[in-house]
Amino acid sequence: MDIHNHVLLGLISSWMGIVILYVGPETMIPFLSFLAAFFGVILMFWRRIMGLARKVFQFTRSKFEK
């Protein structure tokens, strides 16, 4: 390997170290809290969501069968 490849590999490895350090737990907590709240609401209303989906499916199925 020549010197250019060594320099390039060194820059890439140091850049990846910075990126890995940047994406730590404290940066992911707000995103994961949002996901937990979203899925919590989905689970609270799961029966109604599935009832609505069932009605839509039956409605579209009845329209295409005729």
N, C-alpha and C positions, 0 to 999 in steps of 0.2 A: 504494500500500500504506500502511496505517496503521501506527502504532507497535507494535501488538500482533503483527502479522505479522512485523515485523522482529525483535522480541524472541523470538518463537517459532522462527523460522528460525535465529537465533543460538544458541538453546539446543539445538536439534536438531543443528546442525552441530558444536557443541562436544561434545555427548554422543557423537556418532558418532566423533569423533576419539579420545575416550577409549576407546571400544569397540575401535576399530581398533588402537590402541596396546596394549590389553590382550591381544589375540589375536596375539601375536608368535610367532616360531619357538620360543622357549624354553618356551612354554606348549603347543605342539603336539608337541614331541619325545616325551614319554611316550606320548601317544596313538598316534603313528605307529610308535613302537617296538613297542607292543602289536599293532598291525595287522600289522607285518612278521613278528613272531613267530608270530602266528596263521596267516598265509598260508604261512609256512615249514613249520609242522607239517602243514598241509593238503597242501602239495606233497610232503612226505616220505612221506605215506601215501596219495597220490593213487590209486595202483593198487588198493590195498585198499578205499578208499572207493568207487571206481567198480565194483569187483567186488561189493561189498555192494549197491550201488544196482542193479546188473544183476540180482542174485539176487532182490531185493525186487520189481523190475519183472516178472521172469519169473514169480515166485510169484503176484503179484496178477493178472497177465494170464491165467495158467492157471486161477485160481479164477473169473474172470469169463467165460471162454470156455465153461465147462461148463454 
